[in-house]
Amino acid sequence: MDVAVTDGKIDHLQNQVDDLSKKVDRYHDELLNVVVKKKKKADTGDENEERGNWTNKFDFFLSCLGYAVGLGNVWRFPYLCYKNGGGAFFIPYTIMLGIVGIPIFFMELSLGQFSSNGPATCWSFARLFRGIGFGMVIVSALVAIYYNMIIGWAFYYLFASFTSVLPWTTCGEWSTPYCSDRLPSYRNESLCAFNNFTSTGNGTCVDGNGTLTALYNESLAKEVLNIKRKLPTAEYLERVALGSAFSEDISDLGPIRWQLVLCYLLAWIFVCATLSKGVKSSGKVVYFTATFPYIVLIILFVRGILLEGSYDGIYYYITPKLDRLWDADVWKDAAVQIFFSLSASWGGLIALSSYNKFHNDCFRDAIIVSFGNCLTSFFAGFVIFSYLGFLAQDMGVDISEVADKGPTLAFVVYPFAVTKLPVSTLWAILFFVMLVTLGVDSQFVLVETVSTSFMDLFPKARNYKTFVVVGFGTIFFLLGLTLTTNGGLHMLDLMDYYSGGWNVLVIALCECIALGYVYGVRRFVRDIEVMVGKKVCGIFPWVMWKYWWMICWCFLTPVGVTFILIYSWVFYTRLDGQPNWADALGWGMTLVVVVAIFLPGLILLCTTPGTFRERIRTLTTPTKEWGPALPKHRALVASYSGPNFVIDPNQTDNLENGISADDIHLKKGLDNKGYPGYVSSADPGYNNAYDSLDQRL
């Protein structure tokens, strides 16, 4: 009797389980086949109402382009091209773009878009690596502090340009005796009398020892008189604008310069005002800031090629020296320039793409932005070297005397070149407005990376977005006040040299390991396929590209990054002219980022229960939160991730975002959208989302 009752209870429970299983299967089938709403409806409004999305795809594209195309495209790439073999430099540059630049760029766009999380919270697929995100945030914060100071310099020069005669046109009361227009003319025979030499009448002088010396201005100034001519713009920068001439090194900062403080404050006000509403507001400003530099570059190029000597400068720029391809320095410079010009591994790309709608074609964006950045650098070289050729001919020197990089090119060489042009004020204003717009685009994303990460960690802060942005802007402004002192240039050089260098390369290497080996590159490629569909860029089958990305992320890109790291370590040189403690301070900034990368993982490894092997497996297994933000998109992922993938981590009973019966099509795929349909987890090559680490490796 007891056995019969027990059997009856078991049968009853079994029936209940079967009924429940049928309900779960029915609900699961609906979710597996859920589709994106009609395209017209999907393109308007926020898909992710809690977090927000870009108003449209073009906002995101211009923001990415503005982030990638920055000041380095104008003042670093042209010089590197000239230095490393001219046109031959494009060979290693293009190769490094393909195996290092674009793969990391696309990886980060995909990660942010798939997870709908910023760099601090997108690592739930392997919590052991969550420190990578914190390292990214710290790098972005450090760079944001000093990068905005350069924008402040551009504001200073912009305001100084609103005069009938540019203040750096000639030497003034602020200059030294070595300012160029205070030196004697070396192109006539008066120089011989000036130095008690004897003129031969054929363009040479004979000194007391009977040595012939050519009457060549720059060479004679350096070799005979032992003085080096300085441009008025150089002394204006050092003695008037920045005051760096009054500071020997970083230990001698000197007083704060109120003009720089105001310009630095203006730069921060502009950035914070633009980001006050997050991507909704910045996405509109970039329509101007991302496109205006191209308009100015075209105008400056047309004017530049009409100048005498401009073609000599362009010739120096593009003439290939193929023998330089055997020099390892050339390949290192190409890799470093590609890596940093795309702003990869700083967290900004993850932050930007996290606001994308789930089915945005991030492959298309990665390709267009990467090549757009490359072509911008190439074109900027033509613009800059056309003016350098003109300046070299006007000064009677070789172009190597005026070709330079960094602030010297932007705030010394080019400003001096425009003083030789008619309506020089107009050309100066255009140039410095271009510098401002080039800089603020990148600055927007640096600050957005920090604020997005903070709001992802503390979701309630999204209700106070303006206060978050202003708060970080205020903190960064106060931390950057040392940059407004006489010795601020030394501090900026130190931060630039150490904060965005090796630590970013370490971040990139860890990203490749985390996604390529721990999470599994095949799984990640399938995640991307769910987002972009069977076709990318509207015409190319995804299968044409996915194996290339798998090879890059697992082999080519890590090897390329490792090469840069090792080469930089072996041939490391400390920053010139600074005390030992400054070098230690710079290494401190680097180590802060490195510690942030590895410390969170070590803490989790020590606090997670279980054996060491169990801890590793737990911390490299995706949590239930991993995946897209919305259940309708998580259902697509569940179609190949197996039954353990949680479609709704919040345990909601109803479909999200008002999906009606009309939106649910119980069939494979989406009509003419190119999105993948249901794929069984039993199909070959489709790994379970919770395979062990051993199986994934």
Protein Blocks (a to p, Z undefined) as FASTA:
>chain_A
ZZmmmmmmmmmmmmmmmmmmmmmmmmmmmmmmgccddfklmmgojfblmnopafblmlmm
mmmmmmmmcfklmmmmmmmmmmnopjmmmmmmmmmmmmmmmmmmmmmmmmmmmnopafkl
mmmmomklmmmmmmmmmmmmmmmmmmmmmmmmmmmmmmmmmcfbdfklpccfkbcfkbmk
lpccfkbfklmmmnopacehlopacdfkopacdddfklmmmmmnopacddfklmmmmmmm
nommmpfblmlnopadfklmmmmmmmmmmmmmmmmnojmlmmmmmmmmmmmmmmmmmmmm
mmmmmpghklmmmmmmmmccfklmmpmklmmmmmmmmmmmnopanlmmmmmmmmpcfklc
fklmmmmmmmmmmmmmmmmmmmmmmmmmmmmmmnopafklmgcghjllmmmmmmmmmmmp
ghklmmmmmmmmmmmmmmmmmmmmmmmmmmmmmmmmmmmlmmmmmmmmmmmmmmmmmmmm
mmmmmklmmmmmmmmmmmmmmmmmmmmmmmmmmmmmmnopklmmmmmmmmnombehhlac
fklmmmmmmmmmmmmmmmmmmmmmmmmmmmgccdehiafklmmmmmmmmmmmmmmmmmmm
mmmmmmpgcdfklmmmmmmcccfkgccfblklmmmmmmmnojklcfblnopabdehhiaf
klpccbehjehklpacdddfkbghiacfkbcfklmZZ
